[in-house]
Structure formats: structure tokens, C-alpha cells
Amino acid sequence: MTMLLPFQQRTIRIIYLLFGIAILSFIPFNLVIAPERNLTFLSSNELPVENAIIEQTWYQYALGIRGNIDLKVNYEGHVLLPMRVVRTNIISLLRGSIIQFKSLGIHAGFGSSEIITLFLNDQPVKWFYDGKGLESGRIYIDFPEKTD
């Protein structure tokens, strides 16, 4: 039995490591683009915002995936936005990122993004980007006072 020299042992470990990374790069996984959101829209005096439409738009820039849905809030101001998931692998994400960078340069987007817009009377009233402002699930909307 021959003994390997230290640099040969290190070389073999590096080869195993690279082989393992290559195999893991092809294993598919679920990438969450937008988590499930259970939201209630209320006026500043705790009354449900009725007749509102919630538009959810989601993007995964590296994969070129986008989607959009409009949902109506119920009489309690409540709406449930389902989780948005895509099945992918590391190789697909890296490939998409390179393509994005080659076409857009420094302005390329690689990650996921979500925009939620509240519409009242067919007019956009409020926007939420990537879940900021939605953490509690209770969203208060300030309406201007009506003057007669």
C-alpha cells in the first residue's frame, strides 16, 4: 500500500469537494418567490376596507418568471395571498443570472421580488414592496377626511 503525499491528499479532497458541489448544483429545490400572506386591510378607525382589490405581482429575475393576480378583499377586509414557489436548481439560477447580467449589465436583477398594490375604486392607493409593512398582517390605511 502506497502512502499519498500531503499535496496529493489535498488534491484528492479538492476533487471530491468539486465533484460534490457539481452534483448538488443539479439537485432541484423549491425557491419561494413570495410567501403566503394572510392580510386584513383596515381604516385608521379599525373598520374593514371593503370593495378593495389587492393586486400581487411577483418576479424571479434570474429565471425570467413573473406572475400577477388580482383578489378582492372580503367584507372583513381580509385576503389570503398564496405562496408563490418555483422549482429550480443552482445551475439554472447561475445561468439566468449570467444571462441577465450580459443583457442588462450592472442594472440586472437576480433575486425575487413581490409588489402588492391596494386598489380602491379602480385607483391604486398603496403599494407594498417585498413584504415591508405587511409583517403584522393588519394593514391600516389612512383615508383623507371628506369635507362637504
MIROBA-807380 format. One line per field, with one value per atom (N, C-alpha, C): residue number from 1; z, y negated, x. Coordinates in pm, 1 decimal, padded with zeros to 6 digits. Layout:
N
nr <- [NUM, ...]
up <- [Z, ...]
north <- [Y, ...]
east <- [X, ...]
END
This chain:
148
nr <- [1, 1, 1, 2, 2, 2, 3, 3, 3, 4, 4, 4, 5, 5, 5, 6, 6, 6, 7, 7, 7, 8, 8, 8, 9, 9, 9, 10, 10, 10, 11, 11, 11, 12, 12, 12, 13, 13, 13, 14, 14, 14, 15, 15, 15, 16, 16, 16, 17, 17, 17, 18, 18, 18, 19, 19, 19, 20, 20, 20, 21, 21, 21, 22, 22, 22, 23, 23, 23, 24, 24, 24, 25, 25, 25, 26, 26, 26, 27, 27, 27, 28, 28, 28, 29, 29, 29, 30, 30, 30, 31, 31, 31, 32, 32, 32, 33, 33, 33, 34, 34, 34, 35, 35, 35, 36, 36, 36, 37, 37, 37, 38, 38, 38, 39, 39, 39, 40, 40, 40, 41, 41, 41, 42, 42, 42, 43, 43, 43, 44, 44, 44, 45, 45, 45, 46, 46, 46, 47, 47, 47, 48, 48, 48, 49, 49, 49, 50, 50, 50, 51, 51, 51, 52, 52, 52, 53, 53, 53, 54, 54, 54, 55, 55, 55, 56, 56, 56, 57, 57, 57, 58, 58, 58, 59, 59, 59, 60, 60, 60, 61, 61, 61, 62, 62, 62, 63, 63, 63, 64, 64, 64, 65, 65, 65, 66, 66, 66, 67, 67, 67, 68, 68, 68, 69, 69, 69, 70, 70, 70, 71, 71, 71, 72, 72, 72, 73, 73, 73, 74, 74, 74, 75, 75, 75, 76, 76, 76, 77, 77, 77, 78, 78, 78, 79, 79, 79, 80, 80, 80, 81, 81, 81, 82, 82, 82, 83, 83, 83, 84, 84, 84, 85, 85, 85, 86, 86, 86, 87, 87, 87, 88, 88, 88, 89, 89, 89, 90, 90, 90, 91, 91, 91, 92, 92, 92, 93, 93, 93, 94, 94, 94, 95, 95, 95, 96, 96, 96, 97, 97, 97, 98, 98, 98, 99, 99, 99, 100, 100, 100, 101, 101, 101, 102, 102, 102, 103, 103, 103, 104, 104, 104, 105, 105, 105, 106, 106, 106, 107, 107, 107, 108, 108, 108, 109, 109, 109, 110, 110, 110, 111, 111, 111, 112, 112, 112, 113, 113, 113, 114, 114, 114, 115, 115, 115, 116, 116, 116, 117, 117, 117, 118, 118, 118, 119, 119, 119, 120, 120, 120, 121, 121, 121, 122, 122, 122, 123, 123, 123, 124, 124, 124, 125, 125, 125, 126, 126, 126, 127, 127, 127, 128, 128, 128, 129, 129, 129, 130, 130, 130, 131, 131, 131, 132, 132, 132, 133, 133, 133, 134, 134, 134, 135, 135, 135, 136, 136, 136, 137, 137, 137, 138, 138, 138, 139, 139, 139, 140, 140, 140, 141, 141, 141, 142, 142, 142, 143, 143, 143, 144, 144, 144, 145, 145, 145, 146, 146, 146, 147, 147, 147, 148, 148, 148]
up <- [00000.0, 00000.0, 00000.0, -00092.9, -00102.0, -00023.2, 00035.3, 00110.8, 00016.6, 00029.1, -00052.0, 00017.7, -00061.6, -00007.5, 00033.6, 00125.7, 00171.6, 00058.0, -00041.7, -00150.6, -00236.0, -00246.0, -00320.1, -00244.7, -00111.2, -00030.1, -00045.5, -00043.1, -00057.5, -00196.0, -00298.2, -00434.7, -00445.3, -00386.4, -00389.1, -00315.3, -00201.4, -00126.6, -00209.0, -00277.2, -00359.7, -00474.2, -00535.8, -00644.3, -00592.6, -00476.4, -00415.6, -00385.5, -00332.6, -00299.5, -00425.6, -00529.9, -00654.7, -00717.2, -00711.7, -00762.5, -00683.5, -00551.5, -00466.7, -00495.0, -00511.2, -00543.5, -00679.2, -00775.9, -00909.0, -00901.2, -00827.2, -00813.9, -00741.2, -00630.9, -00555.2, -00637.2, -00730.7, -00812.9, -00902.5, -00933.2, -01020.6, -00943.4, -00811.7, -00732.5, -00723.8, -00766.3, -00763.0, -00620.5, -00600.6, -00472.7, -00500.8, -00401.0, -00413.4, -00368.7, -00456.9, -00427.4, -00405.5, -00286.7, -00255.1, -00311.9, -00402.9, -00460.8, -00371.1, -00321.1, -00231.3, -00130.7, -00001.1, 00098.7, 00101.3, 00164.1, 00184.0, 00272.5, 00237.9, 00316.0, 00352.2, 00480.6, 00534.3, 00584.2, 00505.4, 00531.4, 00561.1, 00648.3, 00676.8, 00661.2, 00575.0, 00548.7, 00626.3, 00708.9, 00796.0, 00779.2, 00803.2, 00807.6, 00942.0, 00957.4, 01082.0, 01202.5, 01181.4, 01293.8, 01305.1, 01257.5, 01273.7, 01192.8, 01095.3, 01009.6, 00890.8, 00849.1, 00734.6, 00607.4, 00527.7, 00396.9, 00302.8, 00261.2, 00175.2, 00028.9, -00057.9, -00203.3, -00254.9, -00190.6, -00236.4, -00319.9, -00412.1, -00492.1, -00453.8, -00429.8, -00398.8, -00519.6, -00574.5, -00686.8, -00634.6, -00658.9, -00621.8, -00750.7, -00759.6, -00873.3, -00818.5, -00876.2, -00827.7, -00944.2, -00914.6, -01014.9, -00959.7, -01046.4, -01016.3, -01136.3, -01117.1, -01228.7, -01298.1, -01222.9, -01284.4, -01371.3, -01331.8, -01407.3, -01509.8, -01506.3, -01600.5, -01574.6, -01449.0, -01413.2, -01349.7, -01394.5, -01334.4, -01334.4, -01241.6, -01232.8, -01170.9, -01183.8, -01135.3, -01105.2, -00996.9, -00962.9, -00893.7, -00919.2, -00850.9, -00765.0, -00638.3, -00546.6, -00477.2, -00452.4, -00382.8, -00233.8, -00150.2, -00006.3, 00029.5, 00137.2, 00177.9, 00262.3, 00315.0, 00390.6, 00519.6, 00565.0, 00683.8, 00648.2, 00519.0, 00474.5, 00462.9, 00460.3, 00463.1, 00322.8, 00298.6, 00174.7, 00206.0, 00139.8, 00155.8, 00022.8, 00025.1, -00094.2, -00080.6, -00172.2, -00159.6, -00184.2, -00133.5, -00153.7, -00302.3, -00350.3, -00489.6, -00486.5, -00547.3, -00542.7, -00684.0, -00710.4, -00836.4, -00804.0, -00879.5, -00861.3, -00952.9, -00895.7, -00972.7, -00914.5, -00965.6, -00910.5, -00923.1, -00860.6, -00858.1, -00999.1, -01083.0, -01219.8, -01295.6, -01285.3, -01354.6, -01304.5, -01173.9, -01117.6, -01165.3, -01166.4, -01212.8, -01361.7, -01440.4, -01584.5, -01609.5, -01541.2, -01557.1, -01512.6, -01406.2, -01357.8, -01460.0, -01519.9, -01622.1, -01742.7, -01786.5, -01900.0, -01867.1, -01746.5, -01704.4, -01706.0, -01651.7, -01644.2, -01784.2, -01873.7, -02009.8, -02084.0, -02058.6, -02131.4, -02065.3, -01931.9, -01862.9, -01792.6, -01781.3, -01713.9, -01565.9, -01514.8, -01371.1, -01316.0, -01401.5, -01357.3, -01351.9, -01372.7, -01375.7, -01237.4, -01235.0, -01112.4, -01113.8, -00997.9, -00991.6, -00895.9, -00798.9, -00694.4, -00724.4, -00616.4, -00625.0, -00573.4, -00620.1, -00579.3, -00580.9, -00495.3, -00488.0, -00464.4, -00536.0, -00516.8, -00491.0, -00384.4, -00353.2, -00360.0, -00438.9, -00457.5, -00411.0, -00334.6, -00289.6, -00382.4, -00444.4, -00533.0, -00467.6, -00470.3, -00430.4, -00544.3, -00584.1, -00696.5, -00820.3, -00847.3, -00963.7, -00963.0, -00848.8, -00836.6, -00738.6, -00773.6, -00678.2, -00560.1, -00438.8, -00317.4, -00240.0, -00234.2, -00154.0, -00214.4, -00203.5, -00255.5, -00143.1, -00152.3, -00055.4, -00135.3, -00103.7, -00177.5, -00090.8, -00141.0, -00076.4, 00069.4, 00098.9, 00230.6, 00335.9, 00302.1, 00401.2, 00431.7, 00560.0, 00603.2, 00617.5, 00585.2, 00592.8, 00704.3, 00784.6, 00881.4, 00979.8, 01028.6, 01129.6, 01068.5, 00939.3, 00875.5, 00884.6, 00970.9, 00983.9, 00925.7, 00817.4, 00747.0, 00760.7, 00815.9, 00835.9, 00722.9, 00664.3, 00552.9, 00601.9, 00591.0, 00627.0, 00506.5, 00525.7, 00421.0, 00453.9, 00353.9, 00381.3, 00428.8, 00520.2, 00570.1, 00457.8, 00450.2, 00348.5, 00400.6, 00316.2, 00351.8, 00258.6, 00316.7, 00234.5, 00209.4]
north <- [00117.3, 00000.0, -00124.0, -00214.7, -00334.6, -00447.1, -00522.4, -00640.0, -00759.1, -00836.9, -00957.0, -01071.4, -01154.2, -01271.7, -01372.4, -01465.4, -01562.1, -01641.2, -01684.4, -01762.6, -01674.2, -01542.9, -01451.1, -01429.6, -01420.4, -01406.5, -01530.2, -01646.7, -01771.8, -01778.0, -01737.4, -01737.4, -01644.7, -01528.9, -01433.7, -01491.6, -01555.0, -01618.2, -01727.6, -01807.5, -01915.2, -01857.0, -01750.1, -01684.6, -01632.0, -01566.9, -01519.1, -01634.4, -01742.3, -01859.4, -01918.5, -01936.5, -01991.0, -01898.0, -01768.7, -01671.3, -01679.1, -01689.3, -01700.7, -01827.8, -01939.3, -02066.2, -02056.3, -01994.9, -01979.9, -01898.8, -01790.7, -01707.7, -01785.6, -01852.2, -01928.8, -02042.6, -02098.0, -02209.0, -02170.0, -02041.3, -01995.5, -01947.0, -01937.0, -01888.2, -01998.0, -01968.0, -02070.2, -02098.1, -02221.4, -02263.6, -02365.4, -02388.9, -02488.0, -02623.6, -02721.9, -02858.7, -02940.8, -02997.6, -03079.1, -03219.0, -03258.1, -03392.6, -03489.1, -03446.0, -03527.3, -03433.1, -03461.4, -03374.6, -03392.1, -03297.2, -03312.4, -03434.1, -03513.2, -03633.3, -03631.7, -03639.0, -03645.0, -03787.8, -03871.5, -04015.4, -04063.6, -04161.9, -04231.4, -04380.5, -04444.4, -04587.4, -04661.6, -04756.8, -04832.0, -04981.5, -05057.9, -05203.6, -05238.9, -05362.5, -05404.5, -05393.0, -05390.1, -05372.9, -05227.7, -05131.9, -04987.1, -04928.6, -05001.4, -04946.4, -04875.3, -04761.0, -04690.1, -04773.8, -04765.9, -04831.5, -04737.9, -04779.4, -04696.0, -04734.4, -04643.1, -04665.4, -04700.9, -04651.8, -04676.1, -04557.3, -04586.0, -04482.0, -04484.3, -04366.4, -04351.8, -04287.4, -04354.8, -04300.5, -04256.9, -04131.3, -04078.8, -04048.2, -04101.9, -04076.4, -04022.1, -03912.2, -03852.8, -03827.3, -03836.2, -03818.6, -03730.6, -03651.9, -03587.2, -03621.6, -03720.5, -03780.7, -03683.9, -03606.8, -03517.6, -03411.7, -03366.8, -03263.0, -03320.7, -03451.3, -03513.8, -03477.6, -03451.0, -03411.8, -03531.0, -03552.9, -03658.8, -03614.9, -03668.9, -03636.5, -03751.4, -03744.9, -03852.9, -03795.1, -03842.3, -03800.7, -03916.6, -03929.9, -04027.7, -03951.4, -03989.8, -03928.6, -04037.4, -04008.5, -04103.5, -04071.6, -04175.0, -04153.0, -04118.1, -04043.3, -04008.3, -04120.7, -04100.0, -04203.9, -04242.8, -04159.1, -04191.3, -04257.7, -04286.1, -04345.5, -04244.7, -04117.1, -04009.6, -03953.2, -03916.6, -03849.5, -03754.7, -03638.9, -03541.7, -03530.1, -03564.0, -03551.6, -03424.0, -03329.9, -03203.8, -03221.9, -03125.6, -03124.8, -03104.1, -03175.6, -03161.4, -03092.1, -02973.5, -02888.5, -02844.7, -02832.3, -02776.4, -02668.4, -02562.4, -02453.6, -02481.0, -02483.8, -02518.8, -02449.1, -02482.3, -02433.3, -02543.7, -02523.1, -02625.2, -02656.9, -02555.7, -02577.5, -02671.5, -02650.3, -02736.7, -02880.2, -02897.3, -03032.4, -03101.1, -03029.8, -03088.5, -03122.6, -03032.1, -03055.7, -03179.4, -03187.2, -03302.4, -03432.1, -03425.5, -03545.7, -03595.4, -03504.0, -03542.2, -03604.1, -03544.7, -03598.7, -03738.1, -03756.6, -03888.1, -03991.2, -03953.1, -04046.1, -04081.2, -03982.4, -04008.7, -04102.8, -04092.7, -04176.5, -04312.8, -04319.9, -04445.3, -04509.4, -04437.4, -04493.0, -04512.3, -04620.4, -04647.8, -04659.5, -04685.2, -04703.2, -04572.1, -04461.5, -04331.8, -04294.9, -04232.9, -04178.5, -04027.5, -03969.9, -03826.2, -03755.5, -03826.6, -03764.4, -03765.7, -03751.4, -03751.1, -03882.6, -03918.9, -04043.8, -04025.6, -04102.4, -04097.6, -04238.5, -04273.7, -04403.0, -04375.4, -04434.2, -04423.6, -04563.9, -04579.0, -04708.6, -04700.5, -04800.1, -04811.4, -04908.8, -04861.9, -04944.6, -04970.7, -05094.5, -05132.7, -05212.2, -05175.5, -05241.1, -05244.8, -05133.2, -05117.3, -05210.4, -05267.9, -05355.6, -05295.6, -05294.5, -05245.0, -05341.2, -05286.3, -05368.1, -05350.4, -05226.9, -05199.1, -05082.5, -05089.6, -04985.7, -04930.0, -04800.7, -04732.8, -04653.6, -04673.7, -04609.7, -04505.9, -04383.8, -04273.4, -04253.0, -04271.8, -04242.0, -04349.9, -04458.6, -04565.2, -04633.7, -04640.1, -04699.0, -04597.9, -04470.8, -04367.1, -04266.5, -04289.5, -04190.4, -04146.5, -04238.6, -04203.3, -04138.3, -04157.3, -04104.2, -04198.8, -04299.9, -04402.2, -04531.8, -04576.6, -04693.6, -04804.7, -04916.4, -05032.0, -05131.2, -05173.8, -05267.2, -05398.4, -05506.7, -05638.7, -05698.7, -05729.6, -05793.1, -05940.0, -06026.8, -06170.4, -06198.2, -06291.9, -06330.9, -06393.2, -06355.1, -06412.9, -06546.2, -06646.5, -06777.3, -06803.6, -06837.1, -06861.8, -07008.1]
east <- [00084.1, 00000.0, 00089.0, 00061.7, 00143.1, 00079.6, 00166.6, 00122.4, 00116.0, 00009.1, -00002.7, 00069.4, 00130.1, 00196.0, 00088.4, 00119.6, 00018.9, -00046.4, 00030.9, -00029.1, -00120.5, -00090.6, -00177.9, -00309.4, -00300.0, -00420.7, -00508.9, -00448.4, -00523.9, -00587.8, -00516.4, -00569.6, -00690.8, -00682.1, -00793.5, -00914.1, -00892.5, -01003.0, -01068.8, -00986.9, -01042.5, -01125.2, -01077.2, -01152.1, -01285.6, -01285.5, -01411.2, -01505.6, -01451.4, -01532.7, -01596.0, -01518.4, -01571.5, -01674.9, -01650.1, -01745.9, -01876.8, -01867.3, -01985.8, -02064.4, -01994.7, -02061.6, -02131.4, -02065.4, -02125.8, -02255.2, -02253.6, -02374.3, -02484.9, -02450.7, -02550.6, -02610.9, -02535.4, -02583.8, -02700.3, -02713.9, -02821.7, -02944.5, -02935.9, -03048.9, -03155.6, -03277.8, -03383.5, -03431.0, -03476.1, -03533.4, -03643.2, -03727.1, -03834.2, -03781.7, -03789.5, -03749.1, -03875.3, -03889.9, -04007.8, -03985.9, -04072.7, -04067.8, -04143.8, -04260.3, -04342.4, -04408.3, -04394.1, -04456.3, -04607.9, -04675.6, -04820.4, -04843.2, -04943.8, -04974.9, -05123.0, -05150.2, -05285.2, -05304.0, -05372.7, -05377.1, -05518.5, -05526.4, -05651.7, -05626.2, -05705.0, -05691.5, -05799.2, -05754.5, -05844.3, -05822.0, -05928.9, -05913.2, -05850.9, -05808.6, -05743.3, -05835.8, -05968.4, -06061.7, -06110.0, -06027.8, -06048.2, -06164.1, -06217.8, -06323.6, -06259.8, -06317.1, -06259.6, -06268.1, -06165.1, -06165.7, -06240.2, -06357.6, -06441.1, -06423.4, -06462.5, -06459.5, -06321.1, -06218.5, -06082.0, -06034.8, -05947.5, -05882.5, -05734.6, -05682.3, -05540.3, -05474.9, -05375.4, -05300.1, -05163.5, -05131.1, -04999.9, -04923.6, -04803.3, -04715.8, -04585.6, -04537.3, -04413.3, -04318.9, -04188.5, -04083.7, -03973.6, -03913.6, -03786.1, -03698.7, -03613.3, -03540.8, -03445.1, -03367.8, -03269.4, -03337.0, -03456.3, -03526.9, -03623.8, -03645.3, -03737.6, -03882.6, -03917.0, -04053.5, -04124.8, -04247.1, -04328.3, -04473.2, -04548.0, -04689.9, -04765.7, -04896.8, -04981.3, -05119.0, -05178.9, -05315.3, -05386.2, -05515.6, -05599.8, -05699.4, -05709.7, -05804.9, -05885.4, -06012.4, -06099.6, -06098.1, -06089.0, -06096.3, -06240.3, -06258.4, -06394.8, -06454.9, -06573.2, -06643.1, -06570.9, -06477.4, -06397.9, -06264.2, -06243.3, -06117.6, -06005.2, -06039.4, -05940.4, -05914.7, -05787.8, -05749.9, -05633.5, -05633.8, -05526.9, -05452.7, -05324.1, -05240.0, -05157.6, -05172.6, -05098.9, -04949.4, -04873.9, -04729.3, -04699.2, -04598.0, -04553.3, -04417.0, -04411.4, -04292.1, -04256.3, -04127.9, -04080.3, -03976.9, -03980.5, -03883.8, -03764.7, -03645.4, -03526.6, -03404.3, -03288.7, -03162.2, -03057.4, -02943.8, -02839.1, -02789.3, -02774.7, -02725.8, -02819.3, -02949.8, -03045.8, -03038.5, -03022.5, -03010.9, -02883.0, -02773.0, -02646.7, -02653.5, -02708.6, -02722.3, -02809.1, -02923.3, -03012.1, -02947.7, -02869.7, -02800.8, -02699.5, -02627.3, -02528.8, -02598.4, -02708.5, -02783.9, -02835.7, -02890.7, -02938.9, -02826.0, -02711.8, -02600.1, -02549.0, -02544.5, -02497.6, -02592.0, -02721.9, -02816.8, -02839.1, -02829.7, -02861.4, -02742.0, -02632.7, -02515.7, -02539.1, -02488.3, -02490.9, -02633.2, -02730.9, -02870.2, -02948.7, -02883.1, -02951.8, -03004.1, -03120.5, -03176.8, -03159.8, -03128.4, -03103.4, -03198.2, -03251.5, -03330.9, -03478.9, -03556.4, -03702.2, -03756.1, -03873.8, -03937.2, -04088.6, -04154.9, -04301.4, -04353.3, -04459.1, -04525.3, -04672.7, -04724.7, -04867.6, -04925.9, -05032.6, -05096.1, -05240.3, -05283.6, -05422.2, -05493.3, -05603.2, -05684.4, -05820.0, -05863.0, -05998.5, -06059.5, -06180.7, -06248.8, -06158.7, -06094.1, -06006.0, -05884.6, -05852.8, -05736.5, -05636.0, -05507.1, -05407.2, -05395.8, -05400.0, -05398.1, -05268.0, -05218.1, -05099.1, -05022.8, -04888.5, -04801.2, -04715.8, -04687.7, -04600.6, -04497.8, -04370.5, -04262.3, -04193.0, -04186.3, -04114.4, -04155.7, -04283.1, -04337.9, -04319.1, -04250.5, -04229.3, -04361.9, -04396.4, -04522.7, -04634.6, -04607.7, -04711.0, -04684.2, -04582.6, -04536.8, -04645.7, -04726.5, -04827.0, -04950.9, -04972.3, -05092.2, -05210.5, -05201.2, -05305.7, -05249.9, -05309.7, -05259.4, -05362.2, -05316.2, -05404.3, -05384.0, -05496.0, -05494.1, -05557.7, -05482.0, -05534.8, -05605.7, -05732.5, -05809.2, -05821.6, -05814.2, -05831.0, -05973.4, -05984.8, -06116.2, -06196.8, -06324.4, -06411.9, -06466.7, -06459.6, -06517.5, -06633.4, -06747.1, -06866.6, -06886.0]
END
